[in-house]
Amino acid sequence: MRKLFSRLHLWLSVPVGIFITVICLSGAALVFEQEIKQWLNRDIYVSNRHEGQKRLLPSEIATAVKSQVPDSLRISGLMVPGKEGLSYAVTFENMHRKSLYVNPYTGEVKGWERNYVFFTTMRQLHRWLLDVPPQKGEKTTGKMIVGISTLVMVLILVTGLVVWIPKNIRMLRQRLLVKTGKSRYRFWYDTHVSLGFYSTIFLLVMALTGLTWSFGWYRTAFYSAFGVEQQRQRPSARNSEQGKRKEYDFAVWDKAISEIGRRYTDYESVSLSASSARITLDGTGLRKQDIAKFNREDGRIEQITVYAEQPRSSKMKSWIYAFHTGSWGGVTTKILYFIASIIGASLPLTGYYFWLKKKKSKKHILTKRYSAKK
C-alpha cells in the first residue's frame, strides 16, 4: 500500500509541481499585503491629531469631500475607525470598492487607496496564472490550470502524509528533524519530508478553501458540507436603490453613528451605507460584524442583528477568506501561513531534485551493467 501511495505521490506531482510552486510563492507574497501597503502609505492611512481637535461629523466629512472631488463622484459609504488617529475611508458608486482616505479632523482629502503592480501581478498569478478573465466569474485556461493543480495538490498532500507515516519510533524521530551535518542530498530529503509534514495541515486548509474560487460545483459541495445554502448575489437590487436616491441627507449618518457610539463602547470600525451600518467588532479576518438598520429619514436605528444571530450563510464567505489567507488568527497565523506557503513552494522543487537524481542513478546503474556484459 505504501508503495502505491508513493507512486501516486510522484506521478501526481511531476506534471503539476511547477504550478504548485508558482501558486504557493505568489500566495506567500500576498499574506502581508495589507500590512505592507499600510506601512508604505502611513501618510494616507494615519491622520495625526493636534491638541483640542475632534473628529468631524460624517455629514461634515461628506460635505468636505464633495468640495474636493469631481461632481460625477457620488458618495456611497463611509468607514469610521474606532481608534483615534486613523483616516476615514470614503467609497463612491461604481468605483469597485476603491476608497478615498480623509483626515477626520480637518476633512482634507489625503489620497486614494494605492495599488501596487507587484501585488496586482502576484494576485493575477495566484488566481489565474496571469490569464485574467475578461469579466468576474468567467473561465480562462489559467484559472482552470490553477483549479486542477490545487485539486491535485490535495491528493499529493494526502498521499505524502500516508508515505510519511513511520514504521517505528526511531523513524519517527528522523522524520521530525532536519539534519544539517550530513550530505546535501540528506539535507534536502529531510527538508522535504519533515517540513512537508509540518506544513501539510496549513497547505490543506489553503487548498480546500481556495478551490471554492475555482469550481462552482466544489463551492456548492463545500457550502453543503457545512449545512449552508449558498447565497445568490442580487446586484440589480442594489443598483436600483442607488438609482432612486437623488440627493442623500448625510446628516442621517450623524444620528446613526451617535446612537451606535452610545450602544457600543468599543469596536474596530463602522461602515455606513445608505440605510445600514456594519459594526466590525474585532480586527481579525473573521470580520465579526453586527448589522444595524437605520431609518433613512432620521437616522434612528430600527434593528440590530448581532453577529451570533446571523445565519451561517452570511458568514461563510468571510470564514473561507479568513482561513484561506490566515487572517483568522491575526499576525501569528499569518506568519505560520507565510512559512507554510514558502515550504509548499519548495516541496515540488526538492521532489523534482530527488526524482531526477534517482533517474540519473538508475541510468548510471544500467550503463554499468551494459558495459559489464560487453
C-alpha positions as a LaTeX table, in Angstrom:
\begin{tabular}{lrrr}
\hline
Residue & $x$ (\AA) & $y$ (\AA) & $z$ (\AA) \\
\hline
Met1 & 0.00 & 0.00 & 0.00 \\
Arg2 & 2.82 & 2.40 & 0.88 \\
Lys3 & 4.45 & 1.68 & $-2.48$ \\
Leu4 & 1.20 & 2.50 & $-4.31$ \\
Phe5 & 0.80 & 5.79 & $-2.46$ \\
Ser6 & 4.44 & 6.60 & $-3.10$ \\
Arg7 & 3.95 & 6.15 & $-6.85$ \\
Leu8 & 0.74 & 8.17 & $-6.80$ \\
His9 & 2.55 & 10.92 & $-4.91$ \\
Leu10 & 5.29 & 11.01 & $-7.52$ \\
Trp11 & 3.22 & 10.83 & $-10.68$ \\
Leu12 & 0.68 & 13.34 & $-9.47$ \\
Ser13 & 3.49 & 15.75 & $-8.55$ \\
Val14 & 5.52 & 15.60 & $-11.76$ \\
Pro15 & 3.00 & 17.29 & $-14.12$ \\
Val16 & 1.67 & 19.97 & $-11.74$ \\
Gly17 & 4.61 & 20.56 & $-9.40$ \\
Ile18 & 5.80 & 23.74 & $-11.11$ \\
Phe19 & 2.28 & 25.20 & $-10.98$ \\
Ile20 & 2.04 & 24.43 & $-7.26$ \\
Thr21 & 5.32 & 26.26 & $-6.70$ \\
Val22 & 4.03 & 29.34 & $-8.54$ \\
Ile23 & 0.70 & 29.27 & $-6.68$ \\
Cys24 & 2.36 & 28.91 & $-3.27$ \\
Leu25 & 5.02 & 31.57 & $-3.89$ \\
Ser26 & 2.51 & 34.11 & $-5.18$ \\
Gly27 & 0.24 & 33.28 & $-2.24$ \\
Ala28 & 3.09 & 33.88 & 0.20 \\
Ala29 & 3.69 & 37.28 & $-1.40$ \\
Leu30 & 0.07 & 38.26 & $-0.68$ \\
Val31 & $-0.10$ & 37.23 & 3.00 \\
Phe32 & 1.07 & 40.60 & 4.35 \\
Glu33 & $-0.20$ & 42.76 & 1.50 \\
Gln34 & $-2.42$ & 44.99 & 3.67 \\
Glu35 & 0.22 & 45.45 & 6.37 \\
Ile36 & 2.89 & 46.36 & 3.80 \\
Lys37 & 0.59 & 48.78 & 1.98 \\
Gln38 & $-0.37$ & 50.49 & 5.24 \\
Trp39 & 3.28 & 50.75 & 6.25 \\
Leu40 & 4.25 & 52.24 & 2.88 \\
Asn41 & 1.35 & 54.70 & 3.00 \\
Arg42 & 1.21 & 55.93 & 6.56 \\
Asp43 & 0.67 & 59.42 & 5.17 \\
Ile44 & $-2.71$ & 58.23 & 3.82 \\
Tyr45 & $-3.91$ & 55.79 & 6.48 \\
Val46 & $-2.81$ & 57.81 & 9.53 \\
Ser47 & $-4.07$ & 61.29 & 10.45 \\
Asn48 & $-2.23$ & 62.99 & 13.28 \\
Arg49 & $-4.45$ & 64.62 & 15.84 \\
His50 & $-3.50$ & 68.01 & 17.25 \\
Glu51 & $-4.44$ & 69.03 & 20.76 \\
Gly52 & $-8.05$ & 70.07 & 21.07 \\
Gln53 & $-9.10$ & 68.64 & 17.71 \\
Lys54 & $-12.23$ & 66.50 & 17.50 \\
Arg55 & $-13.35$ & 64.25 & 14.70 \\
Leu56 & $-15.81$ & 65.85 & 12.31 \\
Leu57 & $-19.32$ & 64.52 & 11.94 \\
Pro58 & $-19.94$ & 62.17 & 8.98 \\
Ser59 & $-22.06$ & 64.84 & 7.27 \\
Glu60 & $-19.20$ & 67.35 & 7.62 \\
Ile61 & $-16.78$ & 64.81 & 6.16 \\
Ala62 & $-19.16$ & 64.23 & 3.22 \\
Thr63 & $-19.51$ & 67.97 & 2.58 \\
Ala64 & $-15.72$ & 68.46 & 2.70 \\
Val65 & $-15.08$ & 65.53 & 0.34 \\
Lys66 & $-17.69$ & 66.66 & $-2.20$ \\
Ser67 & $-15.96$ & 70.02 & $-2.43$ \\
Gln68 & $-12.64$ & 68.33 & $-3.28$ \\
Val69 & $-13.70$ & 65.68 & $-5.83$ \\
Pro70 & $-15.43$ & 65.90 & $-9.22$ \\
Asp71 & $-19.22$ & 66.26 & $-9.21$ \\
Ser72 & $-19.50$ & 62.96 & $-11.10$ \\
Leu73 & $-18.40$ & 61.04 & $-7.98$ \\
Arg74 & $-21.30$ & 60.19 & $-5.67$ \\
Ile75 & $-20.53$ & 59.11 & $-2.12$ \\
Ser76 & $-21.95$ & 55.68 & $-1.25$ \\
Gly77 & $-20.29$ & 54.85 & 2.06 \\
Leu78 & $-18.05$ & 55.95 & 4.89 \\
Met79 & $-15.79$ & 53.82 & 7.09 \\
Val80 & $-15.27$ & 55.25 & 10.58 \\
Pro81 & $-12.38$ & 53.64 & 12.54 \\
Gly82 & $-12.89$ & 53.00 & 16.23 \\
Lys83 & $-9.42$ & 54.29 & 17.13 \\
Glu84 & $-8.30$ & 57.89 & 17.08 \\
Gly85 & $-5.56$ & 58.91 & 14.67 \\
Leu86 & $-6.75$ & 56.84 & 11.72 \\
Ser87 & $-8.13$ & 58.26 & 8.49 \\
Tyr88 & $-11.73$ & 57.81 & 7.40 \\
Ala89 & $-12.33$ & 55.91 & 4.15 \\
Val90 & $-14.94$ & 57.20 & 1.70 \\
Thr91 & $-16.34$ & 54.98 & $-1.05$ \\
Phe92 & $-18.17$ & 56.03 & $-4.20$ \\
Glu93 & $-20.75$ & 54.49 & $-6.50$ \\
Asn94 & $-19.36$ & 52.44 & $-9.41$ \\
Met95 & $-15.77$ & 52.68 & $-8.09$ \\
His96 & $-15.30$ & 48.94 & $-7.36$ \\
Arg97 & $-14.75$ & 49.49 & $-3.62$ \\
Lys98 & $-11.82$ & 51.83 & $-4.20$ \\
Ser99 & $-11.50$ & 54.12 & $-1.19$ \\
Leu100 & $-10.54$ & 57.75 & $-0.74$ \\
Tyr101 & $-8.91$ & 58.50 & 2.62 \\
Val102 & $-9.76$ & 61.67 & 4.52 \\
Asn103 & $-8.38$ & 63.43 & 7.59 \\
Pro104 & $-11.23$ & 63.08 & 10.14 \\
Tyr105 & $-10.17$ & 66.25 & 12.00 \\
Thr106 & $-9.95$ & 68.66 & 9.05 \\
Gly107 & $-11.87$ & 66.99 & 6.20 \\
Glu108 & $-8.78$ & 67.23 & 3.98 \\
Val109 & $-8.55$ & 64.54 & 1.32 \\
Lys110 & $-5.32$ & 62.57 & 1.86 \\
Gly111 & $-5.40$ & 60.37 & $-1.22$ \\
Trp112 & $-6.78$ & 57.30 & $-2.90$ \\
Glu113 & $-6.00$ & 53.81 & $-1.73$ \\
Arg114 & $-2.87$ & 52.84 & $-3.66$ \\
Asn115 & $-2.46$ & 49.66 & $-5.61$ \\
Tyr116 & 0.96 & 48.26 & $-6.44$ \\
Val117 & 1.90 & 46.46 & $-9.63$ \\
Phe118 & 3.76 & 43.82 & $-7.62$ \\
Phe119 & 0.71 & 42.80 & $-5.57$ \\
Thr120 & $-1.62$ & 43.04 & $-8.56$ \\
Thr121 & 0.68 & 40.76 & $-10.55$ \\
Met122 & 1.01 & 38.30 & $-7.66$ \\
Arg123 & $-2.78$ & 38.14 & $-7.29$ \\
Gln124 & $-3.27$ & 37.54 & $-11.02$ \\
Leu125 & $-0.56$ & 34.90 & $-10.93$ \\
His126 & $-2.03$ & 33.23 & $-7.85$ \\
Arg127 & $-5.59$ & 33.06 & $-9.15$ \\
Trp128 & $-5.27$ & 32.87 & $-12.94$ \\
Leu129 & $-1.56$ & 32.41 & $-13.87$ \\
Leu130 & $-1.86$ & 35.90 & $-15.41$ \\
Asp131 & $-4.67$ & 34.68 & $-17.70$ \\
Val132 & $-7.18$ & 37.14 & $-16.21$ \\
Pro133 & $-10.87$ & 36.59 & $-17.05$ \\
Pro134 & $-12.44$ & 39.44 & $-19.07$ \\
Gln135 & $-15.31$ & 39.51 & $-16.57$ \\
Lys136 & $-15.67$ & 38.33 & $-12.98$ \\
Gly137 & $-16.66$ & 34.66 & $-12.78$ \\
Glu138 & $-15.71$ & 33.74 & $-16.34$ \\
Lys139 & $-13.39$ & 30.82 & $-17.02$ \\
Thr140 & $-9.92$ & 31.03 & $-18.55$ \\
Thr141 & $-7.24$ & 28.44 & $-19.23$ \\
Gly142 & $-5.11$ & 29.86 & $-16.42$ \\
Lys143 & $-7.97$ & 29.65 & $-13.95$ \\
Met144 & $-8.60$ & 26.01 & $-14.90$ \\
Ile145 & $-4.91$ & 25.12 & $-14.51$ \\
Val146 & $-4.84$ & 26.73 & $-11.05$ \\
Gly147 & $-8.02$ & 24.88 & $-10.04$ \\
Ile148 & $-6.86$ & 21.49 & $-11.31$ \\
Ser149 & $-3.38$ & 21.95 & $-9.82$ \\
Thr150 & $-4.89$ & 22.84 & $-6.44$ \\
Leu151 & $-7.21$ & 19.85 & $-6.57$ \\
Val152 & $-4.27$ & 17.56 & $-7.40$ \\
Met153 & $-2.28$ & 19.25 & $-4.64$ \\
Val154 & $-4.80$ & 17.96 & $-2.10$ \\
Leu155 & $-4.21$ & 14.41 & $-3.33$ \\
Ile156 & $-0.44$ & 14.94 & $-3.29$ \\
Leu157 & $-0.56$ & 16.14 & 0.33 \\
Val158 & $-2.74$ & 13.21 & 1.42 \\
Thr159 & $-0.58$ & 10.58 & $-0.33$ \\
Gly160 & 2.55 & 12.28 & 1.00 \\
Leu161 & 1.18 & 12.09 & 4.53 \\
Val162 & 0.48 & 8.36 & 4.13 \\
Val163 & 4.02 & 7.76 & 2.82 \\
Trp164 & 5.42 & 9.84 & 5.70 \\
Ile165 & 3.89 & 7.65 & 8.45 \\
Pro166 & 6.90 & 5.97 & 10.14 \\
Lys167 & 7.13 & 2.27 & 10.94 \\
Asn168 & 8.69 & 2.76 & 14.38 \\
Ile169 & 9.75 & 5.37 & 16.96 \\
Arg170 & 13.28 & 5.62 & 15.55 \\
Met171 & 11.96 & 6.53 & 12.12 \\
Leu172 & 9.52 & 8.98 & 13.71 \\
Arg173 & 12.40 & 10.92 & 15.25 \\
Gln174 & 14.21 & 11.00 & 11.92 \\
Arg175 & 11.16 & 12.29 & 10.08 \\
Leu176 & 10.55 & 15.10 & 12.51 \\
Leu177 & 14.02 & 16.63 & 12.25 \\
Val178 & 16.13 & 18.26 & 9.54 \\
Lys179 & 19.77 & 17.16 & 9.83 \\
Thr180 & 22.37 & 19.61 & 8.58 \\
Gly181 & 25.60 & 17.75 & 9.33 \\
Lys182 & 25.36 & 15.14 & 6.58 \\
Ser183 & 25.24 & 15.19 & 2.78 \\
Arg184 & 23.39 & 17.75 & 0.66 \\
Tyr185 & 21.03 & 15.05 & $-0.53$ \\
Arg186 & 20.20 & 14.11 & 3.07 \\
Phe187 & 19.56 & 17.76 & 3.97 \\
Trp188 & 17.10 & 18.28 & 1.09 \\
Tyr189 & 15.45 & 14.94 & 1.82 \\
Asp190 & 14.89 & 15.87 & 5.46 \\
Thr191 & 13.62 & 19.28 & 4.36 \\
His192 & 11.12 & 17.68 & 2.01 \\
Val193 & 9.93 & 15.06 & 4.50 \\
Ser194 & 9.99 & 16.95 & 7.80 \\
Leu195 & 8.99 & 20.45 & 6.75 \\
Gly196 & 6.44 & 18.96 & 4.38 \\
Phe197 & 4.82 & 17.20 & 7.33 \\
Tyr198 & 4.73 & 20.35 & 9.49 \\
Ser199 & 3.16 & 22.44 & 6.72 \\
Thr200 & 0.64 & 19.86 & 5.49 \\
Ile201 & $-2.30$ & 20.96 & 7.65 \\
Phe202 & $-1.89$ & 24.61 & 6.63 \\
Leu203 & $-1.48$ & 23.75 & 2.95 \\
Leu204 & $-4.56$ & 21.53 & 3.05 \\
Val205 & $-6.65$ & 24.31 & 4.59 \\
Met206 & $-5.40$ & 26.78 & 1.95 \\
Ala207 & $-6.08$ & 24.35 & $-0.89$ \\
Leu208 & $-9.51$ & 23.20 & 0.28 \\
Thr209 & $-10.73$ & 26.77 & 0.81 \\
Gly210 & $-9.05$ & 28.08 & $-2.35$ \\
Leu211 & $-10.93$ & 25.60 & $-4.51$ \\
Thr212 & $-14.18$ & 27.46 & $-3.76$ \\
Trp213 & $-12.99$ & 30.19 & $-6.15$ \\
Ser214 & $-12.05$ & 27.71 & $-8.88$ \\
Phe215 & $-15.07$ & 25.44 & $-9.33$ \\
Gly216 & $-18.77$ & 26.19 & $-8.88$ \\
Trp217 & $-19.59$ & 22.53 & $-8.19$ \\
Tyr218 & $-16.94$ & 22.39 & $-5.47$ \\
Arg219 & $-18.17$ & 25.63 & $-3.89$ \\
Thr220 & $-21.73$ & 24.26 & $-3.74$ \\
Ala221 & $-20.49$ & 21.00 & $-2.20$ \\
Phe222 & $-18.27$ & 22.87 & 0.27 \\
Tyr223 & $-21.16$ & 25.02 & 1.48 \\
Ser224 & $-23.44$ & 21.98 & 1.68 \\
Ala225 & $-20.86$ & 20.08 & 3.76 \\
Phe226 & $-21.28$ & 22.75 & 6.43 \\
Gly227 & $-25.05$ & 22.73 & 6.12 \\
Val228 & $-25.12$ & 26.12 & 4.40 \\
Glu229 & $-27.07$ & 27.10 & 1.31 \\
Gln230 & $-25.03$ & 29.31 & $-0.97$ \\
Gln231 & $-26.38$ & 32.85 & $-1.20$ \\
Arg232 & $-27.10$ & 34.39 & $-4.58$ \\
Gln233 & $-25.96$ & 37.94 & $-5.11$ \\
Arg234 & $-28.50$ & 40.45 & $-6.35$ \\
Pro235 & $-26.56$ & 43.42 & $-7.73$ \\
Ser236 & $-29.56$ & 44.69 & $-9.66$ \\
Ala237 & $-31.48$ & 45.41 & $-6.44$ \\
Arg238 & $-28.60$ & 47.41 & $-5.07$ \\
Asn239 & $-28.20$ & 49.37 & $-8.26$ \\
Ser240 & $-31.90$ & 50.19 & $-8.38$ \\
Glu241 & $-31.72$ & 51.50 & $-4.78$ \\
Gln242 & $-28.83$ & 53.76 & $-5.72$ \\
Gly243 & $-30.65$ & 54.92 & $-8.81$ \\
Lys244 & $-33.68$ & 56.05 & $-6.76$ \\
Arg245 & $-31.52$ & 58.10 & $-4.41$ \\
Lys246 & $-31.00$ & 61.53 & $-5.90$ \\
Glu247 & $-29.67$ & 63.58 & $-3.01$ \\
Tyr248 & $-28.87$ & 61.80 & 0.22 \\
Asp249 & $-29.04$ & 63.69 & 3.52 \\
Phe250 & $-25.76$ & 62.74 & 5.18 \\
Ala251 & $-26.97$ & 64.20 & 8.49 \\
Val252 & $-28.70$ & 60.81 & 8.84 \\
Trp253 & $-25.25$ & 59.30 & 9.34 \\
Asp254 & $-24.57$ & 61.73 & 12.22 \\
Lys255 & $-27.56$ & 60.43 & 14.14 \\
Ala256 & $-26.83$ & 56.79 & 13.31 \\
Ile257 & $-23.16$ & 56.94 & 14.35 \\
Ser258 & $-24.10$ & 58.81 & 17.53 \\
Glu259 & $-26.55$ & 56.10 & 18.56 \\
Ile260 & $-24.05$ & 53.36 & 17.68 \\
Gly261 & $-21.48$ & 55.12 & 19.88 \\
Arg262 & $-23.90$ & 55.02 & 22.79 \\
Arg263 & $-24.62$ & 51.31 & 22.32 \\
Tyr264 & $-21.03$ & 50.16 & 21.65 \\
Thr265 & $-18.19$ & 51.16 & 23.94 \\
Asp266 & $-15.58$ & 49.54 & 21.69 \\
Tyr267 & $-15.42$ & 48.49 & 18.03 \\
Glu268 & $-12.87$ & 48.15 & 15.25 \\
Ser269 & $-14.80$ & 50.23 & 12.69 \\
Val270 & $-18.26$ & 51.22 & 11.49 \\
Ser271 & $-19.06$ & 51.13 & 7.77 \\
Leu272 & $-22.00$ & 53.38 & 6.91 \\
Ser273 & $-24.13$ & 53.00 & 3.78 \\
Ala274 & $-27.48$ & 54.46 & 2.73 \\
Ser275 & $-29.65$ & 52.69 & 5.33 \\
Ser276 & $-27.39$ & 50.36 & 7.29 \\
Ala277 & $-24.16$ & 50.19 & 9.26 \\
Arg278 & $-21.77$ & 47.28 & 9.69 \\
Ile279 & $-20.09$ & 47.38 & 13.08 \\
Thr280 & $-16.86$ & 45.38 & 12.93 \\
Leu281 & $-16.20$ & 44.08 & 16.42 \\
Asp282 & $-12.58$ & 42.92 & 16.05 \\
Gly283 & $-9.63$ & 43.22 & 13.71 \\
Thr284 & $-9.31$ & 39.56 & 12.73 \\
Gly285 & $-10.05$ & 38.26 & 9.27 \\
Leu286 & $-13.23$ & 36.59 & 10.52 \\
Arg287 & $-14.78$ & 40.07 & 10.37 \\
Lys288 & $-17.29$ & 39.63 & 13.16 \\
Gln289 & $-19.88$ & 42.29 & 12.42 \\
Asp290 & $-23.18$ & 43.38 & 13.90 \\
Ile291 & $-25.54$ & 44.85 & 11.31 \\
Ala292 & $-27.61$ & 47.90 & 12.23 \\
Lys293 & $-30.54$ & 49.02 & 10.08 \\
Phe294 & $-31.50$ & 52.67 & 10.48 \\
Asn295 & $-34.23$ & 54.94 & 9.16 \\
Arg296 & $-33.13$ & 56.77 & 6.02 \\
Glu297 & $-35.06$ & 59.86 & 7.04 \\
Asp298 & $-33.97$ & 60.49 & 10.63 \\
Gly299 & $-31.11$ & 58.02 & 11.29 \\
Arg300 & $-32.97$ & 56.27 & 14.07 \\
Ile301 & $-31.72$ & 52.69 & 14.48 \\
Glu302 & $-34.62$ & 50.34 & 13.94 \\
Gln303 & $-32.92$ & 46.96 & 14.23 \\
Ile304 & $-29.55$ & 45.46 & 15.16 \\
Thr305 & $-28.69$ & 41.91 & 14.15 \\
Val306 & $-25.78$ & 40.76 & 16.27 \\
Tyr307 & $-23.12$ & 38.52 & 14.77 \\
Ala308 & $-24.14$ & 35.43 & 16.76 \\
Glu309 & $-27.71$ & 35.62 & 15.44 \\
Gln310 & $-26.80$ & 35.98 & 11.76 \\
Pro311 & $-27.26$ & 32.92 & 9.53 \\
Arg312 & $-24.15$ & 30.91 & 8.69 \\
Ser313 & $-24.76$ & 31.56 & 5.00 \\
Ser314 & $-23.97$ & 35.26 & 5.51 \\
Lys315 & $-20.75$ & 34.43 & 7.39 \\
Met316 & $-19.44$ & 31.65 & 5.17 \\
Lys317 & $-17.66$ & 33.81 & 2.60 \\
Ser318 & $-15.67$ & 35.71 & 5.23 \\
Trp319 & $-14.83$ & 32.44 & 7.00 \\
Ile320 & $-13.48$ & 30.93 & 3.79 \\
Tyr321 & $-11.41$ & 34.03 & 3.04 \\
Ala322 & $-10.05$ & 34.19 & 6.59 \\
Phe323 & $-8.99$ & 30.54 & 6.66 \\
His324 & $-7.54$ & 30.74 & 3.15 \\
Thr325 & $-5.37$ & 33.77 & 3.89 \\
Gly326 & $-4.52$ & 33.00 & 7.52 \\
Ser327 & $-6.06$ & 36.23 & 8.80 \\
Trp328 & $-8.39$ & 34.38 & 11.19 \\
Gly329 & $-5.83$ & 34.43 & 14.00 \\
Gly330 & $-4.15$ & 37.76 & 13.36 \\
Val331 & $-0.42$ & 38.20 & 12.82 \\
Thr332 & 0.51 & 34.84 & 14.39 \\
Thr333 & $-1.48$ & 32.74 & 11.90 \\
Lys334 & $-0.36$ & 34.96 & 9.04 \\
Ile335 & 3.28 & 34.23 & 9.89 \\
Leu336 & 2.52 & 30.49 & 10.03 \\
Tyr337 & 0.71 & 30.65 & 6.67 \\
Phe338 & 3.60 & 32.59 & 5.12 \\
Ile339 & 6.13 & 29.98 & 6.28 \\
Ala340 & 3.87 & 27.12 & 5.15 \\
Ser341 & 3.46 & 28.74 & 1.71 \\
Ile342 & 7.23 & 29.07 & 1.27 \\
Ile343 & 7.67 & 25.43 & 2.27 \\
Gly344 & 4.83 & 24.46 & $-0.08$ \\
Ala345 & 6.62 & 26.22 & $-2.94$ \\
Ser346 & 9.85 & 24.34 & $-2.17$ \\
Leu347 & 8.32 & 20.86 & $-1.95$ \\
Pro348 & 7.87 & 20.31 & $-5.73$ \\
Leu349 & 11.40 & 21.62 & $-6.37$ \\
Thr350 & 13.00 & 19.25 & $-3.87$ \\
Gly351 & 10.73 & 16.50 & $-5.21$ \\
Tyr352 & 11.97 & 17.13 & $-8.74$ \\
Tyr353 & 15.55 & 17.00 & $-7.40$ \\
Phe354 & 15.03 & 13.53 & $-5.88$ \\
Trp355 & 13.21 & 12.27 & $-8.97$ \\
Leu356 & 15.93 & 13.41 & $-11.39$ \\
Lys357 & 18.66 & 12.20 & $-9.04$ \\
Lys358 & 17.00 & 8.76 & $-8.90$ \\
Lys359 & 16.59 & 8.63 & $-12.68$ \\
Lys360 & 20.22 & 9.57 & $-13.15$ \\
Ser361 & 21.28 & 6.90 & $-10.66$ \\
Lys362 & 19.21 & 4.22 & $-12.43$ \\
Lys363 & 20.63 & 5.27 & $-15.78$ \\
His364 & 24.16 & 5.02 & $-14.38$ \\
Ile365 & 23.47 & 1.51 & $-13.00$ \\
Leu366 & 22.01 & 0.33 & $-16.33$ \\
Thr367 & 25.01 & 1.75 & $-18.20$ \\
Lys368 & 27.43 & $-0.10$ & $-15.89$ \\
Arg369 & 25.53 & $-3.37$ & $-16.33$ \\
Tyr370 & 25.52 & $-2.94$ & $-20.10$ \\
Ser371 & 29.28 & $-2.26$ & $-20.09$ \\
Ala372 & 29.90 & $-5.30$ & $-17.89$ \\
Lys373 & 28.02 & $-7.58$ & $-20.29$ \\
Lys374 & 30.22 & $-6.38$ & $-23.14$ \\
\hline
\end{tabular}
